[in-house]
Amino acid sequence: MIRIDSIWLATEPMDMRAGTETALARVVAVFGAAKPHCAYLFANHRANRMKVLVHDGLGIWLAARRLNQGRFFWPGVRHGSEVELDAEQLQALVFGLPWQSVGSGGVITML
């Protein structure tokens, strides 16, 4: 339904009360622009909530996910840093799994 070519994760936390306009402004501030067919991921300070903003080429989609137990495996805060993920890493992240150990094609590269 929505084509996503690139997935970007922001390392700095975002206030989860942010709506579409605030999240879009945050994407522009962190990544420089909201590019078509890209997904931008943000977590709150505790890393138990995540928001995903997607620019589908025509408009903006904003989705939220919350873990009832545990935390998302979010990289440490690196001011102004962002990390690119592949589809397998995104799937692991959304389920609360350690996505950093999932390589291309679902190959585990680290324990």
N, C-alpha and C positions, 0 to 999 in steps of 0.2 A: 504494500500500500504506500509506504513512504520509502523512497530510495535514500540510503545513507552510504556515502562513499568514504567519509572520514569520521572518526570518533575521537573527540578531544576531551581530556579530563583536566579540570583546573585543580591545582593543589591547595589553593587558599579556600577556606570555608565561606559559605554564603548563607545569609539569613533565609530560612525556608519559608518565611512569610512573603518573600518576593513573588510578585505576579509576573506576567508575561513581559511587560514593559521594563520592569526593574531587572529581570533576568537577561533580557536582550541587551540592556545597557551594560550589564556586567560582562556579557560575552564580548561586546565591543571593547570594553576597557581591558579585559584580560587577553583576548586573542586578536585584537585589532579590527576585526570585522566578523559578521555572521555570514559565512559563505554558504551558498546553496548546496544542499545535499550533505550537510555536515551536522553532526550531533555534538553538543557541548554538555558535559557532565559537571555538576557541582554537588558537594555534600555540605551538611551542617558541621558545626564544630565537633560534635560527638561522633560523627560519621555513621549515624544510624538512620539518617534520612538523605535522600538524593533527589535532585531535580535534573531533568534532561530537557534541553531546549534544542529543537530541530528546525532548521530552515529547509523547507521542502522545495524551494525554488519559487513558490508563490506566496507563502505565508509562514507563520511561525507556529510550532506545536510546543507545548510545555507539558511535561509529564512528571509525576512525583512517585517515589517509591520509599516505603518505610520498612525497616526490619523490626519485628516485634522482639527479637532476641539477638544479641550480638551486635556487630558493627560491620560496615563495609570495609574492605581492605583498601584504605585510601593511602596514597603516598604521603610522606611528611610534607609539611608546608615549606615550599620554596618560593619566596616572594617573586611573583611574576612568571612562575614556571607553569608549564602545561605538559601533559603527556599524551601521546597518541596511542590509541588502543586498536586492536583488530577485533573482528566480530566475536571470536572465541573468547578473548579476554573480557569483552563487554558482557557476554553471557555469564561468565564466571563471576564477575563483579556484581551483577544484578542479583545473583543467587547468594551473595555473601561469601563467596569462595575466594581463596588467594589467587587472583588473576595474574599476579606478577610471575607465577611459575608456569603459566600456560603459554606455550609458544605457538607459532604458526601451525595450523592444522591440528590443534589440540594436543600437541606433543608436550609432555611435562619435561621441563629443563632444569628444575631445581626443587629440592625438598626442604 
